[in-house]
């Protein structure tokens, strides 16, 4: 499974990348929102994991972009240190499939990816 991870914190990005690769996934890593949108169009990943607060374009803008411009149904998991209810509601309103509040366990993210993988394959 191809997973695109958009995260501007290099340590967090590496942690996610290592965990997902250990699970057997192909992981494409980007560090800003604009780069994420370019890669999404080229790679057409199976799942997108994106932080909300990133340079150039936010995770919310990425969700809106994917749901508006990509014909393939790509599940999106939002990561954020911001747990405010309005951000969560906006993310789901734009079409996000899951929302994980930082800090989180890499094992938790792994389980959420597997859940979306199963849901997508059925």
Backbone atoms as SQL, in Angstrom:
CREATE TABLE atoms (id INTEGER PRIMARY KEY, chain TEXT, resi INTEGER, resn TEXT, atom TEXT, x REAL, y REAL, z REAL);
INSERT INTO atoms VALUES
  (1, 'A', 1, 'UNK', 'N', 0.846, -1.177, 0.000),
  (2, 'A', 1, 'UNK', 'CA', 0.000, 0.000, 0.000),
  (3, 'A', 1, 'UNK', 'C', 0.890, 1.238, 0.000),
  (4, 'A', 2, 'UNK', 'N', 0.589, 2.204, -0.881),
  (5, 'A', 2, 'UNK', 'CA', 1.335, 3.465, -0.952),
  (6, 'A', 2, 'UNK', 'C', 0.695, 4.487, -0.021),
  (7, 'A', 3, 'UNK', 'N', 1.514, 5.027, 0.886),
  (8, 'A', 3, 'UNK', 'CA', 1.007, 6.020, 1.830),
  (9, 'A', 3, 'UNK', 'C', 1.844, 7.285, 1.700),
  (10, 'A', 4, 'UNK', 'N', 1.172, 8.404, 1.473),
  (11, 'A', 4, 'UNK', 'CA', 1.850, 9.694, 1.446),
  (12, 'A', 4, 'UNK', 'C', 1.708, 10.323, 2.827),
  (13, 'A', 5, 'UNK', 'N', 2.850, 10.733, 3.398),
  (14, 'A', 5, 'UNK', 'CA', 2.852, 11.380, 4.706),
  (15, 'A', 5, 'UNK', 'C', 3.341, 12.810, 4.534),
  (16, 'A', 6, 'UNK', 'N', 2.517, 13.774, 4.936),
  (17, 'A', 6, 'UNK', 'CA', 2.866, 15.195, 4.883),
  (18, 'A', 6, 'UNK', 'C', 3.003, 15.691, 6.318),
  (19, 'A', 7, 'UNK', 'N', 4.237, 15.992, 6.717),
  (20, 'A', 7, 'UNK', 'CA', 4.532, 16.399, 8.101),
  (21, 'A', 7, 'UNK', 'C', 5.781, 17.270, 8.072),
  (22, 'A', 8, 'UNK', 'N', 5.706, 18.452, 8.689),
  (23, 'A', 8, 'UNK', 'CA', 6.852, 19.371, 8.646),
  (24, 'A', 8, 'UNK', 'C', 7.850, 19.175, 9.783),
  (25, 'A', 9, 'UNK', 'N', 7.542, 18.328, 10.741),
  (26, 'A', 9, 'UNK', 'CA', 8.482, 18.017, 11.816),
  (27, 'A', 9, 'UNK', 'C', 9.306, 16.803, 11.382),
  (28, 'A', 10, 'UNK', 'N', 10.618, 16.997, 11.123),
  (29, 'A', 10, 'UNK', 'CA', 11.421, 15.892, 10.581),
  (30, 'A', 10, 'UNK', 'C', 11.485, 14.655, 11.482),
  (31, 'A', 11, 'UNK', 'N', 11.475, 14.836, 12.793),
  (32, 'A', 11, 'UNK', 'CA', 11.524, 13.691, 13.707),
  (33, 'A', 11, 'UNK', 'C', 10.211, 12.908, 13.655),
  (34, 'A', 12, 'UNK', 'N', 9.101, 13.623, 13.677),
  (35, 'A', 12, 'UNK', 'CA', 7.788, 12.988, 13.574),
  (36, 'A', 12, 'UNK', 'C', 7.657, 12.265, 12.230),
  (37, 'A', 13, 'UNK', 'N', 8.106, 12.917, 11.157),
  (38, 'A', 13, 'UNK', 'CA', 8.032, 12.331, 9.820),
  (39, 'A', 13, 'UNK', 'C', 8.821, 11.025, 9.759),
  (40, 'A', 14, 'UNK', 'N', 10.033, 11.026, 10.295),
  (41, 'A', 14, 'UNK', 'CA', 10.882, 9.832, 10.293),
  (42, 'A', 14, 'UNK', 'C', 10.251, 8.708, 11.130),
  (43, 'A', 15, 'UNK', 'N', 9.685, 9.065, 12.280),
  (44, 'A', 15, 'UNK', 'CA', 9.028, 8.078, 13.149),
  (45, 'A', 15, 'UNK', 'C', 7.870, 7.398, 12.425),
  (46, 'A', 16, 'UNK', 'N', 7.035, 8.202, 11.770),
  (47, 'A', 16, 'UNK', 'CA', 5.890, 7.661, 11.029),
  (48, 'A', 16, 'UNK', 'C', 6.382, 6.786, 9.875),
  (49, 'A', 17, 'UNK', 'N', 7.379, 7.289, 9.151),
  (50, 'A', 17, 'UNK', 'CA', 7.929, 6.556, 8.013),
  (51, 'A', 17, 'UNK', 'C', 8.454, 5.180, 8.444),
  (52, 'A', 18, 'UNK', 'N', 9.231, 5.142, 9.519),
  (53, 'A', 18, 'UNK', 'CA', 9.794, 3.876, 9.993),
  (54, 'A', 18, 'UNK', 'C', 8.705, 2.886, 10.393),
  (55, 'A', 19, 'UNK', 'N', 7.687, 3.377, 11.109),
  (56, 'A', 19, 'UNK', 'CA', 6.603, 2.497, 11.554),
  (57, 'A', 19, 'UNK', 'C', 5.837, 1.917, 10.368),
  (58, 'A', 20, 'UNK', 'N', 5.487, 2.777, 9.412),
  (59, 'A', 20, 'UNK', 'CA', 4.694, 2.319, 8.271),
  (60, 'A', 20, 'UNK', 'C', 5.495, 1.388, 7.362),
  (61, 'A', 21, 'UNK', 'N', 6.788, 1.663, 7.212),
  (62, 'A', 21, 'UNK', 'CA', 7.639, 0.756, 6.421),
  (63, 'A', 21, 'UNK', 'C', 7.755, -0.604, 7.111),
  (64, 'A', 22, 'UNK', 'N', 7.853, -0.588, 8.438),
  (65, 'A', 22, 'UNK', 'CA', 7.898, -1.835, 9.207),
  (66, 'A', 22, 'UNK', 'C', 6.626, -2.655, 8.963),
  (67, 'A', 23, 'UNK', 'N', 5.515, -1.958, 8.755),
  (68, 'A', 23, 'UNK', 'CA', 4.238, -2.623, 8.476),
  (69, 'A', 23, 'UNK', 'C', 4.138, -3.094, 7.016),
  (70, 'A', 24, 'UNK', 'N', 5.167, -2.788, 6.209),
  (71, 'A', 24, 'UNK', 'CA', 5.197, -3.247, 4.827),
  (72, 'A', 24, 'UNK', 'C', 4.674, -2.280, 3.789),
  (73, 'A', 25, 'UNK', 'N', 4.464, -1.035, 4.183),
  (74, 'A', 25, 'UNK', 'CA', 3.934, -0.040, 3.245),
  (75, 'A', 25, 'UNK', 'C', 5.048, 0.696, 2.516),
  (76, 'A', 26, 'UNK', 'N', 4.737, 1.161, 1.315),
  (77, 'A', 26, 'UNK', 'CA', 5.608, 2.082, 0.595),
  (78, 'A', 26, 'UNK', 'C', 5.243, 3.481, 1.101),
  (79, 'A', 27, 'UNK', 'N', 6.230, 4.237, 1.580),
  (80, 'A', 27, 'UNK', 'CA', 5.949, 5.530, 2.199),
  (81, 'A', 27, 'UNK', 'C', 6.617, 6.644, 1.409),
  (82, 'A', 28, 'UNK', 'N', 5.816, 7.633, 1.013),
  (83, 'A', 28, 'UNK', 'CA', 6.309, 8.828, 0.332),
  (84, 'A', 28, 'UNK', 'C', 6.210, 9.967, 1.339),
  (85, 'A', 29, 'UNK', 'N', 7.320, 10.643, 1.612),
  (86, 'A', 29, 'UNK', 'CA', 7.344, 11.691, 2.635),
  (87, 'A', 29, 'UNK', 'C', 7.528, 13.068, 2.007),
  (88, 'A', 30, 'UNK', 'N', 6.733, 14.022, 2.466),
  (89, 'A', 30, 'UNK', 'CA', 6.869, 15.419, 2.055),
  (90, 'A', 30, 'UNK', 'C', 6.771, 16.299, 3.299),
  (91, 'A', 31, 'UNK', 'N', 7.356, 17.518, 3.195),
  (92, 'A', 31, 'UNK', 'CA', 7.421, 18.369, 4.384),
  (93, 'A', 31, 'UNK', 'C', 6.616, 19.659, 4.288),
  (94, 'A', 32, 'UNK', 'N', 5.833, 19.835, 3.220),
  (95, 'A', 32, 'UNK', 'CA', 4.942, 20.996, 3.173),
  (96, 'A', 32, 'UNK', 'C', 3.717, 20.684, 2.324),
  (97, 'A', 33, 'UNK', 'N', 2.706, 21.511, 2.476),
  (98, 'A', 33, 'UNK', 'CA', 1.429, 21.272, 1.824),
  (99, 'A', 33, 'UNK', 'C', 1.465, 21.328, 0.312),
  (100, 'A', 34, 'UNK', 'N', 2.228, 22.276, -0.253),
  (101, 'A', 34, 'UNK', 'CA', 2.303, 22.376, -1.714),
  (102, 'A', 34, 'UNK', 'C', 2.957, 21.142, -2.322),
  (103, 'A', 35, 'UNK', 'N', 4.049, 20.699, -1.689),
  (104, 'A', 35, 'UNK', 'CA', 4.741, 19.493, -2.151),
  (105, 'A', 35, 'UNK', 'C', 3.798, 18.286, -2.060),
  (106, 'A', 36, 'UNK', 'N', 3.007, 18.238, -1.007),
  (107, 'A', 36, 'UNK', 'CA', 2.051, 17.137, -0.826),
  (108, 'A', 36, 'UNK', 'C', 1.062, 17.094, -1.988),
  (109, 'A', 37, 'UNK', 'N', 0.486, 18.236, -2.343),
  (110, 'A', 37, 'UNK', 'CA', -0.519, 18.247, -3.414),
  (111, 'A', 37, 'UNK', 'C', 0.093, 17.841, -4.757),
  (112, 'A', 38, 'UNK', 'N', 1.325, 18.275, -5.025),
  (113, 'A', 38, 'UNK', 'CA', 2.008, 17.867, -6.270),
  (114, 'A', 38, 'UNK', 'C', 2.217, 16.349, -6.289),
  (115, 'A', 39, 'UNK', 'N', 2.708, 15.795, -5.192),
  (116, 'A', 39, 'UNK', 'CA', 2.977, 14.353, -5.110),
  (117, 'A', 39, 'UNK', 'C', 1.689, 13.534, -5.193),
  (118, 'A', 40, 'UNK', 'N', 0.634, 14.018, -4.579),
  (119, 'A', 40, 'UNK', 'CA', -0.643, 13.289, -4.602),
  (120, 'A', 40, 'UNK', 'C', -1.105, 13.094, -6.044),
  (121, 'A', 41, 'UNK', 'N', -0.992, 14.139, -6.861),
  (122, 'A', 41, 'UNK', 'CA', -1.421, 14.035, -8.262),
  (123, 'A', 41, 'UNK', 'C', -0.576, 13.041, -9.050),
  (124, 'A', 42, 'UNK', 'N', 0.716, 12.965, -8.758),
  (125, 'A', 42, 'UNK', 'CA', 1.635, 12.087, -9.482),
  (126, 'A', 42, 'UNK', 'C', 1.542, 10.646, -8.984),
  (127, 'A', 43, 'UNK', 'N', 1.564, 10.470, -7.668),
  (128, 'A', 43, 'UNK', 'CA', 1.665, 9.151, -7.041),
  (129, 'A', 43, 'UNK', 'C', 0.308, 8.462, -6.878),
  (130, 'A', 44, 'UNK', 'N', -0.749, 9.226, -6.680),
  (131, 'A', 44, 'UNK', 'CA', -2.079, 8.694, -6.341),
  (132, 'A', 44, 'UNK', 'C', -1.974, 7.635, -5.238),
  (133, 'A', 45, 'UNK', 'N', -1.607, 8.092, -4.022),
  (134, 'A', 45, 'UNK', 'CA', -1.411, 7.143, -2.924),
  (135, 'A', 45, 'UNK', 'C', -2.725, 6.463, -2.529),
  (136, 'A', 46, 'UNK', 'N', -2.582, 5.373, -1.764),
  (137, 'A', 46, 'UNK', 'CA', -3.757, 4.647, -1.282),
  (138, 'A', 46, 'UNK', 'C', -4.322, 5.291, -0.013),
  (139, 'A', 47, 'UNK', 'N', -3.448, 5.924, 0.771),
  (140, 'A', 47, 'UNK', 'CA', -3.837, 6.637, 1.996),
  (141, 'A', 47, 'UNK', 'C', -2.953, 7.871, 2.113),
  (142, 'A', 48, 'UNK', 'N', -3.520, 8.952, 2.660),
  (143, 'A', 48, 'UNK', 'CA', -2.758, 10.168, 2.947),
  (144, 'A', 48, 'UNK', 'C', -2.821, 10.419, 4.443),
  (145, 'A', 49, 'UNK', 'N', -1.662, 10.714, 5.022),
  (146, 'A', 49, 'UNK', 'CA', -1.578, 11.116, 6.424),
  (147, 'A', 49, 'UNK', 'C', -0.978, 12.514, 6.411),
  (148, 'A', 50, 'UNK', 'N', -1.702, 13.484, 6.952),
  (149, 'A', 50, 'UNK', 'CA', -1.214, 14.855, 6.893),
  (150, 'A', 50, 'UNK', 'C', -1.392, 15.594, 8.210),
  (151, 'A', 51, 'UNK', 'N', -0.373, 16.373, 8.541),
  (152, 'A', 51, 'UNK', 'CA', -0.449, 17.292, 9.668),
  (153, 'A', 51, 'UNK', 'C', -1.362, 18.448, 9.256),
  (154, 'A', 52, 'UNK', 'N', -1.941, 19.130, 10.215),
  (155, 'A', 52, 'UNK', 'CA', -2.770, 20.295, 9.873),
  (156, 'A', 52, 'UNK', 'C', -1.905, 21.525, 9.635),
  (157, 'A', 53, 'UNK', 'N', -1.024, 21.821, 10.584),
  (158, 'A', 53, 'UNK', 'CA', -0.218, 23.041, 10.492),
  (159, 'A', 53, 'UNK', 'C', 1.082, 22.749, 9.751),
  (160, 'A', 54, 'UNK', 'N', 1.153, 23.196, 8.476),
  (161, 'A', 54, 'UNK', 'CA', 2.348, 23.014, 7.652),
  (162, 'A', 54, 'UNK', 'C', 2.599, 24.257, 6.821),
  (163, 'A', 55, 'UNK', 'N', 3.840, 24.408, 6.356),
  (164, 'A', 55, 'UNK', 'CA', 4.132, 25.551, 5.483),
  (165, 'A', 55, 'UNK', 'C', 3.349, 25.481, 4.166),
  (166, 'A', 56, 'UNK', 'N', 3.026, 26.628, 3.627),
  (167, 'A', 56, 'UNK', 'CA', 2.418, 26.852, 2.308),
  (168, 'A', 56, 'UNK', 'C', 0.948, 26.457, 2.213),
  (169, 'A', 57, 'UNK', 'N', 0.603, 25.224, 2.535),
  (170, 'A', 57, 'UNK', 'CA', -0.795, 24.794, 2.515),
  (171, 'A', 57, 'UNK', 'C', -1.033, 23.907, 3.734),
  (172, 'A', 58, 'UNK', 'N', -2.176, 24.085, 4.356),
  (173, 'A', 58, 'UNK', 'CA', -2.478, 23.314, 5.570),
  (174, 'A', 58, 'UNK', 'C', -3.014, 21.924, 5.220),
  (175, 'A', 59, 'UNK', 'N', -3.073, 21.076, 6.229),
  (176, 'A', 59, 'UNK', 'CA', -3.672, 19.764, 6.056),
  (177, 'A', 59, 'UNK', 'C', -5.130, 19.843, 5.640),
  (178, 'A', 60, 'UNK', 'N', -5.833, 20.867, 6.139),
  (179, 'A', 60, 'UNK', 'CA', -7.236, 21.048, 5.736),
  (180, 'A', 60, 'UNK', 'C', -7.334, 21.376, 4.247),
  (181, 'A', 61, 'UNK', 'N', -6.390, 22.182, 3.755),
  (182, 'A', 61, 'UNK', 'CA', -6.371, 22.497, 2.318),
  (183, 'A', 61, 'UNK', 'C', -6.062, 21.251, 1.491),
  (184, 'A', 62, 'UNK', 'N', -5.208, 20.378, 2.026),
  (185, 'A', 62, 'UNK', 'CA', -4.899, 19.123, 1.334),
  (186, 'A', 62, 'UNK', 'C', -6.140, 18.245, 1.245),
  (187, 'A', 63, 'UNK', 'N', -6.889, 18.129, 2.350),
  (188, 'A', 63, 'UNK', 'CA', -8.128, 17.334, 2.331),
  (189, 'A', 63, 'UNK', 'C', -9.082, 17.888, 1.273),
  (190, 'A', 64, 'UNK', 'N', -9.289, 19.193, 1.277),
  (191, 'A', 64, 'UNK', 'CA', -10.197, 19.815, 0.306),
  (192, 'A', 64, 'UNK', 'C', -9.710, 19.570, -1.121),
  (193, 'A', 65, 'UNK', 'N', -8.422, 19.704, -1.348),
  (194, 'A', 65, 'UNK', 'CA', -7.831, 19.483, -2.675),
  (195, 'A', 65, 'UNK', 'C', -8.092, 18.052, -3.151),
  (196, 'A', 66, 'UNK', 'N', -7.826, 17.082, -2.282),
  (197, 'A', 66, 'UNK', 'CA', -7.997, 15.668, -2.644),
  (198, 'A', 66, 'UNK', 'C', -9.460, 15.370, -2.959),
  (199, 'A', 67, 'UNK', 'N', -10.354, 15.813, -2.121),
  (200, 'A', 67, 'UNK', 'CA', -11.771, 15.504, -2.303),
  (201, 'A', 67, 'UNK', 'C', -12.343, 16.213, -3.538),
  (202, 'A', 68, 'UNK', 'N', -11.786, 17.369, -3.891),
  (203, 'A', 68, 'UNK', 'CA', -12.274, 18.151, -5.032),
  (204, 'A', 68, 'UNK', 'C', -11.644, 17.718, -6.355),
  (205, 'A', 69, 'UNK', 'N', -10.354, 17.366, -6.342),
  (206, 'A', 69, 'UNK', 'CA', -9.609, 17.214, -7.591),
  (207, 'A', 69, 'UNK', 'C', -9.134, 15.811, -7.943),
  (208, 'A', 70, 'UNK', 'N', -9.198, 14.881, -7.017),
  (209, 'A', 70, 'UNK', 'CA', -8.689, 13.536, -7.294),
  (210, 'A', 70, 'UNK', 'C', -9.875, 12.582, -7.424),
  (211, 'A', 71, 'UNK', 'N', -10.048, 11.978, -8.611),
  (212, 'A', 71, 'UNK', 'CA', -11.202, 11.105, -8.804),
  (213, 'A', 71, 'UNK', 'C', -11.144, 9.832, -7.955),
  (214, 'A', 72, 'UNK', 'N', -9.934, 9.350, -7.663),
  (215, 'A', 72, 'UNK', 'CA', -9.768, 8.144, -6.838),
  (216, 'A', 72, 'UNK', 'C', -10.142, 8.489, -5.392),
  (217, 'A', 73, 'UNK', 'N', -10.881, 7.608, -4.742),
  (218, 'A', 73, 'UNK', 'CA', -11.229, 7.803, -3.320),
  (219, 'A', 73, 'UNK', 'C', -9.996, 7.472, -2.488),
  (220, 'A', 74, 'UNK', 'N', -9.383, 8.494, -1.907),
  (221, 'A', 74, 'UNK', 'CA', -8.183, 8.310, -1.084),
  (222, 'A', 74, 'UNK', 'C', -8.527, 8.695, 0.354),
  (223, 'A', 75, 'UNK', 'N', -8.476, 7.736, 1.283),
  (224, 'A', 75, 'UNK', 'CA', -8.720, 8.070, 2.687),
  (225, 'A', 75, 'UNK', 'C', -7.629, 9.006, 3.222),
  (226, 'A', 76, 'UNK', 'N', -8.040, 9.940, 4.085),
  (227, 'A', 76, 'UNK', 'CA', -7.104, 10.908, 4.661),
  (228, 'A', 76, 'UNK', 'C', -7.190, 10.853, 6.186),
  (229, 'A', 77, 'UNK', 'N', -6.009, 10.711, 6.803),
  (230, 'A', 77, 'UNK', 'CA', -5.900, 10.784, 8.261),
  (231, 'A', 77, 'UNK', 'C', -5.231, 12.113, 8.590),
  (232, 'A', 78, 'UNK', 'N', -5.874, 12.908, 9.422),
  (233, 'A', 78, 'UNK', 'CA', -5.336, 14.196, 9.860),
  (234, 'A', 78, 'UNK', 'C', -4.595, 14.004, 11.181),
  (235, 'A', 79, 'UNK', 'N', -3.395, 14.583, 11.269),
  (236, 'A', 79, 'UNK', 'CA', -2.629, 14.610, 12.516),
  (237, 'A', 79, 'UNK', 'C', -2.581, 16.042, 12.999),
  (238, 'A', 80, 'UNK', 'N', -2.773, 16.240, 14.298),
  (239, 'A', 80, 'UNK', 'CA', -2.681, 17.607, 14.788),
  (240, 'A', 80, 'UNK', 'C', -2.484, 17.660, 16.288),
  (241, 'A', 81, 'UNK', 'N', -1.691, 18.623, 16.693),
  (242, 'A', 81, 'UNK', 'CA', -1.554, 18.910, 18.119),
  (243, 'A', 81, 'UNK', 'C', -2.751, 19.737, 18.577),
  (244, 'A', 82, 'UNK', 'N', -3.482, 20.280, 17.606),
  (245, 'A', 82, 'UNK', 'CA', -4.645, 21.093, 17.933),
  (246, 'A', 82, 'UNK', 'C', -5.855, 20.178, 18.057),
  (247, 'A', 83, 'UNK', 'N', -6.386, 20.045, 19.253),
  (248, 'A', 83, 'UNK', 'CA', -7.530, 19.174, 19.436),
  (249, 'A', 83, 'UNK', 'C', -8.838, 19.934, 19.521),
  (250, 'A', 84, 'UNK', 'N', -8.829, 21.201, 19.087),
  (251, 'A', 84, 'UNK', 'CA', -10.052, 21.986, 19.206),
  (252, 'A', 84, 'UNK', 'C', -11.176, 21.370, 18.387),
  (253, 'A', 85, 'UNK', 'N', -12.335, 21.362, 18.969),
  (254, 'A', 85, 'UNK', 'CA', -13.501, 20.752, 18.344),
  (255, 'A', 85, 'UNK', 'C', -13.784, 21.335, 16.966),
  (256, 'A', 86, 'UNK', 'N', -13.637, 22.642, 16.795),
  (257, 'A', 86, 'UNK', 'CA', -13.956, 23.264, 15.501),
  (258, 'A', 86, 'UNK', 'C', -13.028, 22.773, 14.390),
  (259, 'A', 87, 'UNK', 'N', -11.758, 22.497, 14.713),
  (260, 'A', 87, 'UNK', 'CA', -10.818, 21.996, 13.704),
  (261, 'A', 87, 'UNK', 'C', -11.182, 20.564, 13.322),
  (262, 'A', 88, 'UNK', 'N', -11.530, 19.764, 14.311),
  (263, 'A', 88, 'UNK', 'CA', -11.934, 18.379, 14.058),
  (264, 'A', 88, 'UNK', 'C', -13.189, 18.366, 13.189),
  (265, 'A', 89, 'UNK', 'N', -14.166, 19.182, 13.539),
  (266, 'A', 89, 'UNK', 'CA', -15.415, 19.260, 12.779),
  (267, 'A', 89, 'UNK', 'C', -15.143, 19.715, 11.344),
  (268, 'A', 90, 'UNK', 'N', -14.286, 20.721, 11.176),
  (269, 'A', 90, 'UNK', 'CA', -13.953, 21.206, 9.834),
  (270, 'A', 90, 'UNK', 'C', -13.261, 20.114, 9.022),
  (271, 'A', 91, 'UNK', 'N', -12.318, 19.402, 9.645),
  (272, 'A', 91, 'UNK', 'CA', -11.595, 18.329, 8.949),
  (273, 'A', 91, 'UNK', 'C', -12.568, 17.255, 8.443),
  (274, 'A', 92, 'UNK', 'N', -13.473, 16.811, 9.309),
  (275, 'A', 92, 'UNK', 'CA', -14.451, 15.802, 8.899),
  (276, 'A', 92, 'UNK', 'C', -15.425, 16.368, 7.870),
  (277, 'A', 93, 'UNK', 'N', -15.792, 17.639, 8.008),
  (278, 'A', 93, 'UNK', 'CA', -16.684, 18.284, 7.044),
  (279, 'A', 93, 'UNK', 'C', -16.076, 18.352, 5.649),
  (280, 'A', 94, 'UNK', 'N', -14.745, 18.482, 5.585),
  (281, 'A', 94, 'UNK', 'CA', -14.051, 18.525, 4.291),
  (282, 'A', 94, 'UNK', 'C', -13.851, 17.135, 3.693),
  (283, 'A', 95, 'UNK', 'N', -14.056, 16.108, 4.521),
  (284, 'A', 95, 'UNK', 'CA', -13.950, 14.744, 4.002),
  (285, 'A', 95, 'UNK', 'C', -12.856, 13.893, 4.623),
  (286, 'A', 96, 'UNK', 'N', -12.212, 14.369, 5.692),
  (287, 'A', 96, 'UNK', 'CA', -11.195, 13.548, 6.363),
  (288, 'A', 96, 'UNK', 'C', -11.837, 12.269, 6.881),
  (289, 'A', 97, 'UNK', 'N', -11.073, 11.194, 6.891),
  (290, 'A', 97, 'UNK', 'CA', -11.592, 9.895, 7.329),
  (291, 'A', 97, 'UNK', 'C', -11.246, 9.580, 8.777),
  (292, 'A', 98, 'UNK', 'N', -10.207, 10.221, 9.302),
  (293, 'A', 98, 'UNK', 'CA', -9.805, 9.976, 10.676),
  (294, 'A', 98, 'UNK', 'C', -9.010, 11.178, 11.166),
  (295, 'A', 99, 'UNK', 'N', -8.909, 11.324, 12.481),
  (296, 'A', 99, 'UNK', 'CA', -8.239, 12.463, 13.099),
  (297, 'A', 99, 'UNK', 'C', -7.464, 11.937, 14.305),
  (298, 'A', 100, 'UNK', 'N', -6.152, 12.153, 14.329),
  (299, 'A', 100, 'UNK', 'CA', -5.302, 11.680, 15.420),
  (300, 'A', 100, 'UNK', 'C', -4.643, 12.884, 16.083),
  (301, 'A', 101, 'UNK', 'N', -4.807, 12.984, 17.392),
  (302, 'A', 101, 'UNK', 'CA', -4.241, 14.123, 18.132),
  (303, 'A', 101, 'UNK', 'C', -2.848, 13.764, 18.630),
  (304, 'A', 102, 'UNK', 'N', -1.900, 14.674, 18.349),
  (305, 'A', 102, 'UNK', 'CA', -0.519, 14.509, 18.823),
  (306, 'A', 102, 'UNK', 'C', -0.446, 14.879, 20.287),
  (307, 'A', 103, 'UNK', 'N', 0.417, 14.259, 21.044),
  (308, 'A', 103, 'UNK', 'CA', 1.279, 13.136, 20.668),
  (309, 'A', 103, 'UNK', 'C', 0.462, 11.854, 20.603),
  (310, 'A', 104, 'UNK', 'N', 0.917, 10.928, 19.770),
  (311, 'A', 104, 'UNK', 'CA', 0.234, 9.645, 19.621),
  (312, 'A', 104, 'UNK', 'C', 1.283, 8.550, 19.528),
  (313, 'A', 105, 'UNK', 'N', 0.852, 7.345, 19.748),
  (314, 'A', 105, 'UNK', 'CA', 1.730, 6.185, 19.639),
  (315, 'A', 105, 'UNK', 'C', 1.811, 5.760, 18.170),
  (316, 'A', 106, 'UNK', 'N', 3.004, 5.457, 17.666),
  (317, 'A', 106, 'UNK', 'CA', 3.105, 4.933, 16.299),
  (318, 'A', 106, 'UNK', 'C', 2.250, 3.678, 16.111),
  (319, 'A', 107, 'UNK', 'N', 2.087, 2.885, 17.181),
  (320, 'A', 107, 'UNK', 'CA', 1.240, 1.694, 17.103),
  (321, 'A', 107, 'UNK', 'C', -0.218, 2.071, 16.869),
  (322, 'A', 108, 'UNK', 'N', -0.666, 3.160, 17.499),
  (323, 'A', 108, 'UNK', 'CA', -2.042, 3.635, 17.288),
  (324, 'A', 108, 'UNK', 'C', -2.241, 4.026, 15.829),
  (325, 'A', 109, 'UNK', 'N', -1.275, 4.758, 15.269),
  (326, 'A', 109, 'UNK', 'CA', -1.386, 5.163, 13.869),
  (327, 'A', 109, 'UNK', 'C', -1.404, 3.931, 12.966),
  (328, 'A', 110, 'UNK', 'N', -0.588, 2.946, 13.276),
  (329, 'A', 110, 'UNK', 'CA', -0.535, 1.698, 12.516),
  (330, 'A', 110, 'UNK', 'C', -1.901, 1.018, 12.496),
  (331, 'A', 111, 'UNK', 'N', -2.558, 0.953, 13.640),
  (332, 'A', 111, 'UNK', 'CA', -3.881, 0.329, 13.739),
  (333, 'A', 111, 'UNK', 'C', -4.906, 1.118, 12.926),
  (334, 'A', 112, 'UNK', 'N', -4.831, 2.431, 12.988),
  (335, 'A', 112, 'UNK', 'CA', -5.784, 3.258, 12.229),
  (336, 'A', 112, 'UNK', 'C', -5.581, 3.090, 10.715),
  (337, 'A', 113, 'UNK', 'N', -4.321, 2.980, 10.282),
  (338, 'A', 113, 'UNK', 'CA', -4.028, 2.743, 8.865),
  (339, 'A', 113, 'UNK', 'C', -4.591, 1.386, 8.444),
  (340, 'A', 114, 'UNK', 'N', -4.376, 0.364, 9.262),
  (341, 'A', 114, 'UNK', 'CA', -4.894, -0.977, 8.943),
  (342, 'A', 114, 'UNK', 'C', -6.415, -0.965, 8.851),
  (343, 'A', 115, 'UNK', 'N', -7.066, -0.220, 9.734),
  (344, 'A', 115, 'UNK', 'CA', -8.530, -0.122, 9.716),
  (345, 'A', 115, 'UNK', 'C', -9.015, 0.506, 8.407),
  (346, 'A', 116, 'UNK', 'N', -8.337, 1.592, 7.972),
  (347, 'A', 116, 'UNK', 'CA', -8.715, 2.235, 6.705),
  (348, 'A', 116, 'UNK', 'C', -8.405, 1.328, 5.525),
  (349, 'A', 117, 'UNK', 'N', -7.304, 0.588, 5.616),
  (350, 'A', 117, 'UNK', 'CA', -6.926, -0.339, 4.557),
  (351, 'A', 117, 'UNK', 'C', -8.007, -1.399, 4.362),
  (352, 'A', 118, 'UNK', 'N', -8.478, -1.962, 5.479),
  (353, 'A', 118, 'UNK', 'CA', -9.546, -2.964, 5.420),
  (354, 'A', 118, 'UNK', 'C', -10.833, -2.370, 4.854),
  (355, 'A', 119, 'UNK', 'N', -11.162, -1.177, 5.313),
  (356, 'A', 119, 'UNK', 'CA', -12.383, -0.484, 4.862),
  (357, 'A', 119, 'UNK', 'C', -12.322, -0.200, 3.355),
  (358, 'A', 120, 'UNK', 'N', -11.146, 0.188, 2.879),
  (359, 'A', 120, 'UNK', 'CA', -10.953, 0.516, 1.459),
  (360, 'A', 120, 'UNK', 'C', -11.020, -0.724, 0.596),
  (361, 'A', 121, 'UNK', 'N', -10.506, -1.844, 1.102),
  (362, 'A', 121, 'UNK', 'CA', -10.475, -3.082, 0.315),
  (363, 'A', 121, 'UNK', 'C', -11.799, -3.826, 0.306),
  (364, 'A', 122, 'UNK', 'N', -12.767, -3.407, 1.103),
  (365, 'A', 122, 'UNK', 'CA', -14.081, -4.086, 1.136),
  (366, 'A', 122, 'UNK', 'C', -15.106, -3.361, 0.316);
